[in-house]
Amino acid sequence: MSDFILPDIGEGIVECELVKWLVSEGDLIEEDQPVAEVMTDKALVEIPAPYKGRVTRLYYKEGDIAKVHAPLFELVEADSDAGEGQAQAATETKAAATEAAPALQPSADSGDDSPEDFILPDIGEGIVECEVVEWLVAEGDEIEEDQPVVEVMTDKAMVEITAPKAGRITKLYHEKQAMAQVHSPLFAFIPREREEGASAKPTTSPEPAPAAKPAATTPTTGPARHRIPAGPAVRRMVRENNLNLADIAGSGKDGRVLKSDVMAHLEKASQPAPEQKESSATQPATANRSRRSRRSHAADQEVRVEPIRGMKAAMARSMVNSASTIPHFNFCEDIDVTDLLKLRAELKPEAEARGSRLTLMPFIMKAMALAVQEYPILNSQLNEEATEIHYLPQCNIGMAVDGKAGLIVPNVKGVESLTLLEVADEVARLTEAARSGRVSPDDLKGGTISISNIGALGGTYAAPIINAPEVAIVALGRTQKLPRFDANGQVVERAIMTVSWGGDHRIIDGGTIARFCNLWKSYLESPQSMLLHMG
């Protein structure tokens, strides 16, 4: 018997109205059968059953307001006949407990100290499972309401699951790197108010068994586990090298373990002991080194298998689908950004005084949004049957970010209506969120055209793959100081940035993408000309 916890429906919703019960207490229901209709401030949502069983209790009446992460109904998991017997037995047990004499102590079956299962909520976006990255608590730990309990990785972002109420953890249902299913138990805990209520309940048993009382109040676990601060990438590195995070000295703030600390630990572990150094001139030591070398070489030949999960799996599926279904047309160009770099240098102090970090990306995005107004086909989408072109009203420019959780493409919404400073602030916010693996689903949805800044890593030209359902993407190469001829035929030094476009050749031909790129290029090479076209 377990409570069905109302899942997080997303969009920041914390409560909803119970519009209609589609079942009654005592009904036998099937897995995924609709149980209730709830109304949020967004839409009417149908809550399905997580598994087959019998409904034993409905916690709300129609018209009541139900809270997210609170029990919605009670369900006995059983087949038709077994469920009926179990429900009846549960009813009889509760009745017997109610009618029992006050001299009897509450039993474990009465439910006073029985644990509750925390059901992994629906995180949205059609996600049905996620990887358990890191448990932030251990079995037996005391937790507070809203305390982070576990970090899970979906194919969209890293999500931190918090405790619905204060209590004590009794069971963790999954190990690290295991896949947890939505609507299934994630961990079990005993709410604190239930434990306190049980301990405060008087007992008139003739012989109260004095030894039992200290045992009940003495903690059965050791001291609470100290959480060692470290990022997800560092923890993954520790797991891959079969290390213990507690053995690594952290040099970061508050003892945070950094990647450099792990590398230093590995180098220290690989160094030979002093005794081996002293005997390096002897023949046995030479033989030992030879054997170690052979063992090291053999270890290098071992195959390490790592499952593709989370964002990497999502990116793999998306790229395979895009590359196999969209005929790509590639177009490369050089852009002289000398004047743009000078303008940025002039505006940078003022932007910093306002708390904004002004890079080239806001200028590139703003110029792209202006060019899209002349060539809206670059800011469109094609339906699955390739029979309709949907011209999009906003230019939501995505930027590929190589974060800790993998490559993701958050987008800046409505670039055409934002100022350069507003675009700069959004770029900074999304970059920081992507690198920490905590981008919101809204920031990942609705992109219309994408930018990949491969030049930040040193590349020049690329053949980017379109981020479907978009129809165009551009890869920015690194900016180089190269010789060019000026108007007088003299060789001068100019800052040249290479760009590589990928377009959906079903609706974008070479001439269109070339003309679009020429207009975009003119804005970047003469940034003051953008002032004539900004709305």
C-alpha positions in Angstrom: 0.0 0.0 0.0 1.5 3.3 -1.0 0.4 6.9 -1.6 0.4 8.3 -5.1 2.3 11.6 -4.8 1.0 14.4 -7.1 3.9 15.0 -9.5 5.5 18.2 -10.5 3.6 19.2 -13.6 6.2 21.8 -14.6 5.9 25.5 -15.5 6.5 26.4 -11.8 3.0 25.1 -10.8 2.8 24.2 -7.1 -0.9 23.4 -6.7 -4.0 22.5 -8.8 -7.7 22.1 -8.4 -9.2 18.6 -8.1 -11.9 18.9 -10.8 -13.2 15.4 -11.0 -12.4 11.9 -9.6 -12.7 9.3 -12.3 -12.6 6.5 -9.8 -14.0 5.8 -6.3 -12.6 4.2 -3.2 -12.5 0.5 -3.6 -12.3 0.5 -7.4 -9.8 -1.8 -9.1 -7.8 0.2 -11.7 -5.4 -0.7 -14.5 -2.0 0.8 -15.1 -2.2 4.2 -16.9 -6.0 4.3 -16.3 -7.1 8.0 -15.8 -7.8 8.5 -12.1 -8.4 12.2 -11.7 -8.7 15.4 -13.6 -6.9 18.4 -12.2 -6.9 22.0 -13.4 -3.7 24.1 -13.2 -3.4 27.7 -14.3 -2.3 26.4 -17.6 -4.5 23.5 -18.6 -6.7 20.6 -17.6 -4.5 17.6 -16.8 -5.4 13.9 -16.5 -3.5 12.0 -13.8 -3.0 8.3 -14.7 -2.5 5.3 -12.4 1.2 4.3 -12.0 0.3 0.6 -11.8 -2.6 -1.9 -11.4 -4.2 -2.0 -8.1 -7.1 -1.0 -5.9 -7.9 2.5 -4.7 -8.3 2.5 -1.0 -8.4 6.2 -0.2 -9.0 9.6 -2.0 -7.3 12.4 -0.1 -9.3 15.3 -1.7 -12.9 16.1 -2.6 -13.8 17.5 -5.9 -13.1 21.3 -5.9 -10.3 21.0 -3.3 -6.8 22.4 -4.0 -4.2 19.7 -4.2 -0.5 20.4 -3.5 2.4 19.2 -5.7 4.5 16.6 -3.9 1.6 15.7 -1.6 -0.4 12.5 -1.6 -3.3 12.4 -4.0 -4.7 9.0 -3.5 -3.8 5.7 -1.8 -3.3 2.6 -3.9 -2.9 -1.1 -3.1 -0.8 -2.9 -5.7 -2.4 -6.2 -6.5 -4.3 -8.3 -9.0 -8.0 -8.2 -9.0 -8.6 -10.9 -6.4 -5.5 -10.3 -4.4 -6.2 -6.6 -4.3 -9.6 -7.1 -2.9 -8.3 -9.4 -0.2 -5.5 -7.1 0.6 -7.7 -4.0 0.8 -10.2 -5.9 3.0 -7.3 -7.1 5.2 -6.0 -3.6 5.5 -9.5 -2.3 6.4 -9.8 -5.0 9.1 -6.4 -4.3 10.5 -7.2 -0.6 10.8 -10.5 -1.3 12.4 -8.9 -3.7 14.9 -6.2 -1.1 15.7 -8.9 1.5 16.3 -11.0 -0.8 18.6 -8.0 -2.2 20.5 -7.6 -1.5 24.2 -5.4 1.5 25.2 -3.0 -0.8 26.9 -1.7 -2.1 23.5 1.3 -0.4 21.9 0.8 0.6 18.2 2.2 -2.1 16.0 4.2 -1.6 12.8 1.1 -2.5 10.8 -0.7 0.4 12.2 1.3 2.7 9.9 2.5 5.1 12.7 6.2 4.6 11.7 5.8 3.0 8.3 7.9 4.7 5.6 6.5 6.6 2.7 7.8 6.2 -0.8 8.8 9.3 -2.7 7.6 8.8 -6.3 9.8 10.2 -9.0 7.6 13.0 -10.5 7.0 13.6 -14.1 9.7 16.1 -15.1 7.9 17.0 -18.3 9.1 17.1 -21.9 8.0 13.4 -22.4 10.8 12.2 -20.2 10.1 8.7 -18.8 13.4 7.9 -17.1 16.5 9.5 -15.8 20.0 8.5 -14.5 20.8 8.8 -10.8 24.0 10.8 -10.8 24.6 11.4 -7.1 22.8 10.6 -3.9 23.2 13.6 -1.5 22.0 11.6 1.5 22.5 8.1 2.9 20.0 5.6 4.4 19.4 6.6 8.0 20.1 10.3 7.4 17.8 13.0 8.8 16.5 15.4 6.1 14.8 18.7 6.2 11.9 19.9 4.0 13.2 21.0 0.5 16.7 19.6 1.3 18.4 18.3 -1.9 18.3 14.5 -1.8 19.5 13.3 -5.2 20.8 14.7 -8.5 19.4 13.0 -11.6 20.3 13.5 -15.2 17.6 13.6 -18.0 18.3 14.0 -21.7 17.7 17.7 -21.1 19.4 18.8 -18.0 20.6 18.0 -14.5 17.8 18.1 -12.0 18.0 18.2 -8.2 15.2 16.3 -6.4 14.3 17.8 -3.0 12.6 16.3 0.1 8.9 16.9 0.2 9.0 17.1 4.0 11.3 16.6 7.0 12.0 13.1 8.1 14.5 10.2 8.1 15.7 8.3 5.0 15.0 4.5 5.3 15.8 3.2 1.8 17.4 4.4 -1.5 15.8 2.4 -4.3 18.6 3.0 -6.9 22.3 3.0 -7.0 24.4 5.6 -8.7 24.3 5.5 -12.5 21.1 3.4 -12.4 18.1 4.4 -14.4 15.1 5.5 -12.4 11.6 5.4 -14.0 9.1 8.3 -13.7 6.1 7.4 -11.4 8.2 4.7 -9.6 9.6 5.0 -6.0 12.9 6.8 -5.7 13.5 6.7 -2.0 11.6 5.9 1.2 11.4 8.0 4.3 9.5 8.4 7.6 8.1 11.9 8.1 9.4 13.5 11.2 5.9 14.4 12.5 4.9 10.8 12.4 8.0 9.7 14.3 7.5 12.4 16.9 3.8 11.5 17.2 4.6 7.9 17.7 7.3 8.6 20.4 5.0 11.0 22.2 2.1 8.5 22.3 1.5 7.2 25.9 1.6 3.5 26.6 0.0 1.7 29.6 1.5 -1.7 28.9 1.9 -3.6 32.1 5.6 -4.3 31.4 6.9 -1.6 29.1 10.2 -3.4 28.4 12.6 -0.6 29.6 15.4 -1.8 27.2 13.2 -1.0 24.2 12.9 2.7 25.0 16.6 3.6 24.8 16.9 1.4 21.7 14.1 3.4 20.0 15.6 6.8 20.9 19.2 6.0 20.2 20.3 6.6 16.6 21.1 3.4 14.8 23.3 5.1 12.3 26.6 6.7 12.6 27.2 10.5 12.2 25.6 12.1 9.2 27.7 11.7 6.1 29.7 14.8 5.2 29.0 15.8 1.5 32.3 16.5 -0.3 31.7 19.5 -2.7 32.5 18.6 -6.3 31.0 19.2 -9.7 29.3 16.5 -11.8 32.2 16.3 -14.2 34.7 15.8 -11.4 32.5 13.1 -9.8 32.2 11.4 -13.2 36.0 11.5 -13.5 36.4 10.0 -10.0 34.0 7.1 -10.9 35.8 6.4 -14.2 39.1 6.1 -12.5 37.6 3.9 -9.6 38.7 6.5 -7.0 37.1 7.5 -3.7 36.2 11.2 -3.5 37.0 11.3 0.2 40.7 10.3 -0.5 41.3 13.4 -2.7 42.3 16.6 -1.1 40.2 19.5 -2.4 41.9 22.8 -3.2 38.8 24.7 -4.1 36.6 26.9 -1.8 35.3 25.0 1.3 37.4 22.0 0.3 35.8 21.6 -3.2 37.5 19.0 -5.3 38.5 20.3 -8.6 39.6 18.5 -11.8 43.2 19.5 -11.1 43.0 17.8 -7.7 41.9 14.5 -9.3 44.7 14.7 -11.9 47.3 15.4 -9.1 45.9 12.5 -7.1 46.3 10.2 -10.2 49.8 11.4 -10.8 50.8 10.8 -7.2 49.3 7.3 -7.2 51.3 6.5 -10.4 54.6 7.5 -8.9 56.8 4.7 -7.7 57.5 4.3 -4.0 60.8 5.7 -2.6 62.2 2.2 -2.0 61.7 1.5 -5.7 63.5 4.7 -6.7 66.5 3.9 -4.5 66.9 0.4 -6.0 66.5 1.6 -9.6 70.1 0.8 -10.5 69.7 -2.8 -9.5 68.8 -5.6 -11.9 65.7 -6.8 -9.9 64.3 -3.3 -10.1 64.8 -3.2 -13.8 62.9 -6.5 -14.1 60.2 -5.1 -11.9 59.9 -2.0 -14.1 59.7 -4.2 -17.2 56.9 -6.3 -15.7 55.1 -3.1 -14.6 55.4 -1.7 -18.1 53.9 -4.9 -19.5 51.1 -4.8 -17.0 50.4 -1.2 -17.8 50.4 -2.0 -21.6 48.0 -4.8 -21.0 45.7 -2.6 -18.9 45.7 -0.1 -21.8 44.3 -2.7 -24.1 41.2 -3.3 -22.0 37.9 -2.0 -23.4 36.0 0.4 -21.2 32.3 0.4 -21.8 30.3 3.5 -21.0 26.5 3.7 -21.8 25.3 6.6 -23.7 22.7 8.3 -21.5 21.1 11.7 -20.8 21.9 14.6 -23.1 24.5 12.6 -25.0 21.8 10.1 -25.9 19.4 12.8 -26.9 22.1 14.5 -29.0 23.0 11.2 -30.7 19.3 10.6 -31.7 18.8 14.2 -32.9 22.0 14.3 -35.0 21.3 10.9 -36.6 17.8 12.0 -37.5 18.9 15.3 -38.9 21.8 14.0 -40.9 19.8 11.1 -42.3 16.6 13.0 -43.2 17.8 16.6 -44.1 19.8 17.2 -47.3 22.4 19.7 -46.1 23.8 22.5 -48.2 27.1 24.0 -46.9 28.4 27.5 -47.6 31.5 29.1 -46.2 32.6 32.7 -46.0 35.2 35.1 -44.5 34.0 38.1 -42.5 36.2 41.1 -41.7 35.4 41.9 -38.0 38.1 44.5 -37.5 35.7 47.4 -37.1 33.3 45.3 -35.0 36.1 44.5 -32.6 36.9 48.2 -32.3 33.3 49.1 -31.6 33.1 46.3 -28.9 36.2 47.7 -27.2 34.7 51.1 -27.1 31.3 49.9 -25.7 32.8 47.3 -23.3 33.5 49.7 -20.3 30.0 51.1 -20.4 28.5 47.6 -20.6 30.6 46.5 -17.7 29.5 49.5 -15.7 25.9 48.3 -16.1 26.9 44.8 -15.1 26.9 43.2 -18.6 29.6 41.2 -20.3 29.8 42.3 -23.9 31.2 39.7 -26.2 31.0 39.4 -30.0 28.0 37.0 -29.7 25.3 39.7 -29.0 26.4 41.6 -32.2 26.4 38.4 -34.2 22.9 37.5 -33.0 21.5 41.0 -33.5 22.9 41.2 -37.1 21.4 37.7 -37.8 18.0 38.8 -36.5 18.1 41.8 -38.8 19.1 39.8 -41.8 16.3 37.3 -41.1 13.7 40.0 -41.6 14.8 40.2 -45.2 15.2 36.4 -45.6 12.5 34.9 -43.4 13.0 31.4 -45.0 16.1 31.1 -42.8 13.8 31.5 -39.7 11.2 28.9 -40.7 10.4 25.3 -40.1 9.3 22.5 -42.4 6.5 20.1 -41.4 7.3 16.4 -41.2 5.6 15.6 -44.6 7.7 18.4 -46.2 4.5 19.9 -47.6 4.3 23.2 -45.6 6.8 26.0 -44.6 6.0 27.6 -41.3 7.4 31.1 -41.0 8.1 31.9 -37.4 7.2 35.3 -35.8 10.2 35.5 -33.5 13.9 35.0 -34.1 14.9 32.7 -31.2 18.7 32.2 -31.8 20.2 29.1 -30.2 23.8 28.8 -29.2 25.6 25.4 -28.8 27.3 25.2 -25.4 29.7 22.4 -24.5 28.6 22.0 -20.8 29.3 19.4 -18.2 26.2 17.4 -19.1 27.1 17.4 -22.8 26.3 19.6 -25.8 23.0 21.5 -25.5 21.5 24.4 -27.4 19.6 27.0 -25.3 18.2 29.9 -27.2 17.7 33.6 -26.7 14.1 34.4 -27.3 13.0 37.3 -29.5 16.4 38.7 -30.4 14.9 41.2 -32.9 13.2 43.0 -30.0 16.1 43.0 -27.5 18.8 45.6 -27.0 22.5 44.5 -27.3 22.8 44.7 -23.5 19.7 42.5 -23.0 21.1 40.0 -25.5 24.4 40.0 -23.7 22.8 39.3 -20.4 20.8 36.4 -21.8 23.9 35.0 -23.5 25.8 35.1 -20.1 22.8 33.6 -18.2 22.3 30.7 -20.6 26.0 30.0 -20.9 26.4 29.7 -17.2 23.3 27.5 -16.8 24.4 25.2 -19.7 27.9 24.7 -18.3 26.5 23.8 -14.9 23.9 21.4 -16.5 20.9 23.3 -15.1 19.2 24.8 -18.1 15.4 25.1 -17.8 13.3 23.2 -20.4 11.8 26.6 -21.5 15.3 27.8 -22.5 15.8 24.7 -24.7 12.4 24.9 -26.5 11.4 27.1 -29.4 14.7 27.7 -31.2 14.5 28.9 -34.8 18.1 29.2 -35.9 21.4 28.1 -34.3 25.0 29.3 -33.9 27.9 26.9 -33.0 31.0 28.8 -31.8 33.6 26.2 -32.8 36.2 28.9 -33.1 36.3 29.3 -29.3 38.2 25.9 -29.4 40.4 26.8 -32.3 38.6 25.6 -35.4 38.3 27.5 -38.7 35.8 25.8 -41.0 33.2 23.1 -40.1 30.2 21.3 -41.6 27.5 21.8 -38.9 24.5 19.6 -38.7 21.1 21.4 -38.5 19.3 21.3 -35.2 16.0 20.0 -36.5 13.2 21.2 -36.8 15.2 24.4 -37.7 16.4 24.8 -41.3 19.8 26.6 -40.8 22.8 26.6 -38.6 26.1 28.5 -38.7 29.5 27.5 -37.2 31.8 30.4 -36.3 35.5 29.8 -36.8 38.3 31.5 -34.9 39.2 35.1 -35.6 42.7 35.4 -37.2 44.9 38.4 -38.0 45.5 38.0 -41.8 46.9 40.2 -44.5 44.4 41.9 -46.8 44.6 44.6 -49.5 43.1 48.0 -48.6 41.4 50.5 -51.1 44.9 51.8 -52.1 46.3 48.4 -52.8 48.4 48.3 -49.6 48.7 45.1 -47.5 47.2 45.7 -44.1 46.4 43.5 -41.1 42.7 42.7 -40.6 40.8 40.5 -38.2 39.1 37.8 -40.2 36.5 35.4 -38.9 35.5 32.3 -40.9 31.9 31.1 -40.9 30.3 27.9 -42.2 26.6 27.6 -42.9 24.5 24.5 -43.1 21.0 24.9 -44.7 18.1 22.6 -45.4 18.4 22.1 -49.2 14.8 21.1 -49.5 13.7 24.7 -49.1 16.9 26.8 -49.1 19.0 27.0 -52.2 22.6 28.1 -52.6 21.7 31.6 -53.9 19.3 32.3 -51.0 21.8 31.4 -48.3 24.6 33.3 -50.1 22.5 36.5 -50.3 21.4 36.1 -46.7 25.0 35.6 -45.6 26.1 38.7 -47.6 23.6 40.9 -45.8 24.5 39.4 -42.4 28.2 39.9 -43.3 27.6 43.6 -44.2 26.1 44.3 -40.8 29.1 42.8 -39.1 31.7 44.4 -41.2 30.0 47.8 -40.9 28.3 47.5 -37.5 27.1 51.1 -37.5 24.9 50.3 -40.5 22.7 48.2 -38.1 21.5 51.4 -36.5 19.5 52.2 -39.7 17.5 49.0 -39.4 17.0 48.4 -35.6 13.4 48.7 -34.5 
